[in-house]
Amino acid sequence: MAGYIDFIKNRITTFPTLLELSMAFHKMLLKLDDYPEFHDVLVGFDVQSFYQALYTRANHLINSGAQLVVDFFYFRFC
């Protein structure tokens, strides 16, 4: 994730997979709290920059002309 924060934050397209991947990483960060022995994987990683990118990506998708889309749905396979 560390090498993709700027890409996620600055991408101008409304590609929902970037937000989905960011949310998966967010869930991993939350889960990491349960396993303090693995906290060393975040050494040198800027968590604050990650969350700024996540919020920027979410706002971009929300404000990207969604009012023009009618009868649209999105699903993902698990």
Backbone as CSV, one residue per row, in Angstrom:
resi,resn,N_x,N_y,N_z,CA_x,CA_y,CA_z,C_x,C_y,C_z
1,MET,0.820,-1.196,0.000,0.000,0.000,0.000,0.863,1.258,0.000
2,ALA,2.020,1.179,0.634,2.857,2.374,0.805,3.206,3.036,-0.520
3,GLY,3.449,2.266,-1.543,3.829,2.840,-2.828,2.671,3.343,-3.668
4,TYR,1.441,3.162,-3.201,0.270,3.518,-3.992,-0.573,4.647,-3.400
5,ILE,-0.154,5.201,-2.285,-0.969,6.227,-1.627,-1.183,7.426,-2.537
6,ASP,-0.141,7.933,-3.154,-0.294,9.091,-4.050,-1.166,8.742,-5.252
7,PHE,-1.018,7.545,-5.782,-1.838,7.106,-6.916,-3.315,7.083,-6.529
8,ILE,-3.613,6.532,-5.364,-5.002,6.466,-4.898,-5.555,7.865,-4.661
9,LYS,-4.760,8.710,-4.080,-5.206,10.066,-3.744,-5.404,10.941,-4.975
10,ASN,-4.532,10.813,-5.962,-4.528,11.741,-7.085,-5.168,11.212,-8.355
11,ARG,-5.619,9.988,-8.366,-6.236,9.413,-9.565,-7.521,10.161,-9.876
12,ILE,-7.687,10.605,-11.121,-8.851,11.412,-11.459,-10.043,10.583,-11.921
13,THR,-9.830,9.316,-12.244,-10.940,8.488,-12.680,-11.745,8.012,-11.474
14,THR,-12.967,7.596,-11.731,-13.834,7.108,-10.665,-13.834,5.591,-10.660
15,PHE,-12.690,5.022,-10.420,-12.506,3.587,-10.416,-12.791,3.065,-9.006
16,PRO,-13.918,2.379,-8.771,-14.300,2.000,-7.401,-13.383,0.974,-6.760
17,THR,-12.605,0.268,-7.533,-11.726,-0.749,-6.959,-10.672,-0.128,-6.042
18,LEU,-10.215,1.081,-6.357,-9.233,1.735,-5.492,-9.804,1.985,-4.106
19,LEU,-11.065,2.382,-4.036,-11.700,2.588,-2.739,-11.905,1.252,-2.040
20,GLU,-12.290,0.241,-2.774,-12.503,-1.076,-2.185,-11.195,-1.634,-1.609
21,LEU,-10.112,-1.503,-2.339,-8.820,-1.969,-1.838,-8.374,-1.168,-0.616
22,SER,-8.645,0.121,-0.636,-8.297,0.965,0.506,-9.094,0.569,1.740
23,MET,-10.354,0.258,1.557,-11.174,-0.166,2.692,-10.700,-1.515,3.233
24,ALA,-10.255,-2.398,2.362,-9.718,-3.677,2.820,-8.460,-3.450,3.649
25,PHE,-7.617,-2.513,3.220,-6.416,-2.199,3.984,-6.785,-1.563,5.323
26,HIS,-7.796,-0.706,5.322,-8.296,-0.099,6.566,-8.726,-1.193,7.548
27,LYS,-9.448,-2.188,7.061,-9.873,-3.296,7.924,-8.674,-4.064,8.461
28,MET,-7.633,-4.193,7.630,-6.429,-4.859,8.094,-5.756,-4.055,9.204
29,LEU,-5.736,-2.730,9.058,-5.163,-1.893,10.105,-5.926,-2.053,11.413
30,LEU,-7.241,-2.125,11.332,-8.048,-2.326,12.542,-7.750,-3.682,13.168
31,LYS,-7.623,-4.694,12.344,-7.330,-6.045,12.823,-5.937,-6.125,13.439
32,LEU,-5.025,-5.308,12.931,-3.653,-5.308,13.430,-3.592,-4.914,14.905
33,ASP,-4.570,-4.151,15.372,-4.621,-3.786,16.790,-4.756,-5.014,17.684
34,ASP,-5.345,-6.083,17.159,-5.513,-7.314,17.925,-4.229,-8.134,17.994
35,TYR,-3.253,-7.784,17.173,-2.003,-8.547,17.086,-0.797,-7.614,17.221
36,PRO,-0.509,-7.167,18.423,0.593,-6.206,18.604,1.956,-6.753,18.185
37,GLU,2.096,-8.056,18.118,3.388,-8.621,17.724,3.715,-8.347,16.251
38,PHE,2.727,-7.901,15.482,2.951,-7.603,14.068,2.986,-6.099,13.768
39,HIS,3.007,-5.279,14.785,3.008,-3.825,14.562,4.243,-3.343,13.824
40,ASP,5.298,-4.144,13.824,6.516,-3.722,13.130,6.331,-3.626,11.618
41,VAL,5.263,-4.207,11.072,5.031,-4.101,9.625,4.668,-2.678,9.218
42,LEU,4.288,-1.857,10.186,3.920,-0.473,9.877,5.062,0.523,10.094
43,VAL,6.238,0.026,10.440,7.380,0.918,10.639,7.675,1.637,9.326
44,GLY,7.687,2.954,9.386,7.952,3.760,8.201,6.739,4.021,7.328
45,PHE,5.594,3.447,7.685,4.374,3.648,6.899,3.597,4.818,7.486
46,ASP,3.190,5.747,6.633,2.459,6.942,7.072,0.960,6.651,7.057
47,VAL,0.445,6.238,8.200,-0.970,5.868,8.317,-1.865,7.079,8.043
48,GLN,-1.449,8.256,8.520,-2.231,9.472,8.309,-2.379,9.780,6.813
49,SER,-1.322,9.623,6.043,-1.394,9.846,4.594,-2.330,8.843,3.927
50,PHE,-2.296,7.601,4.431,-3.218,6.599,3.891,-4.659,7.024,4.090
51,TYR,-4.999,7.480,5.305,-6.388,7.875,5.562,-6.774,9.134,4.789
52,GLN,-5.841,10.019,4.567,-6.127,11.185,3.722,-6.449,10.729,2.300
53,ALA,-5.689,9.781,1.795,-5.944,9.253,0.453,-7.290,8.542,0.390
54,LEU,-7.613,7.766,1.425,-8.891,7.052,1.459,-10.058,8.035,1.418
55,TYR,-10.011,9.071,2.260,-11.089,10.054,2.279,-11.156,10.853,0.978
56,THR,-10.009,11.159,0.411,-9.989,11.868,-0.874,-10.645,11.019,-1.959
57,ARG,-10.311,9.722,-1.986,-10.878,8.798,-2.973,-12.385,8.679,-2.793
58,ALA,-12.841,8.538,-1.555,-14.281,8.423,-1.290,-15.008,9.696,-1.709
59,ASN,-14.460,10.853,-1.373,-15.090,12.121,-1.772,-15.104,12.282,-3.280
60,HIS,-14.056,11.833,-3.940,-14.016,11.938,-5.402,-15.134,11.099,-6.025
61,LEU,-15.341,9.903,-5.502,-16.408,9.056,-6.045,-17.784,9.633,-5.758
62,ILE,-17.951,10.198,-4.574,-19.245,10.782,-4.212,-19.564,11.995,-5.091
63,ASN,-18.569,12.806,-5.369,-18.776,14.081,-6.065,-18.429,14.024,-7.545
64,SER,-18.447,12.859,-8.144,-17.993,12.737,-9.527,-19.127,12.617,-10.533
65,GLY,-20.159,13.343,-10.343,-21.243,13.335,-11.314,-22.197,12.170,-11.142
66,ALA,-22.322,11.664,-9.956,-23.217,10.535,-9.723,-24.670,10.879,-10.028
67,GLN,-25.004,12.155,-10.028,-26.381,12.544,-10.336,-26.745,12.218,-11.785
68,LEU,-25.759,11.954,-12.633,-26.021,11.622,-14.022,-26.315,10.136,-14.220
69,VAL,-26.057,9.341,-13.199,-26.245,7.898,-13.303,-27.642,7.538,-12.810
70,VAL,-28.381,6.819,-13.648,-29.745,6.416,-13.303,-29.830,4.902,-13.398
71,ASP,-30.492,4.292,-12.441,-30.715,2.847,-12.430,-29.403,2.074,-12.535
72,PHE,-28.473,2.388,-11.693,-27.163,1.763,-11.684,-26.980,0.980,-10.404
73,PHE,-26.305,-0.144,-10.498,-25.957,-0.870,-9.289,-24.547,-1.411,-9.437
74,TYR,-23.945,-1.698,-8.313,-22.579,-2.208,-8.280,-22.570,-3.416,-7.362
75,PHE,-21.960,-4.476,-7.802,-21.829,-5.644,-6.943,-20.438,-6.210,-7.090
76,ARG,-20.048,-7.003,-6.102,-18.745,-7.639,-6.175,-18.889,-9.084,-5.779
77,PHE,-18.049,-9.890,-6.356,-18.028,-11.304,-6.025,-17.080,-11.516,-4.852
78,CYS,-17.501,-12.293,-3.906,-16.643,-12.572,-2.729,-15.947,-13.898,-2.886
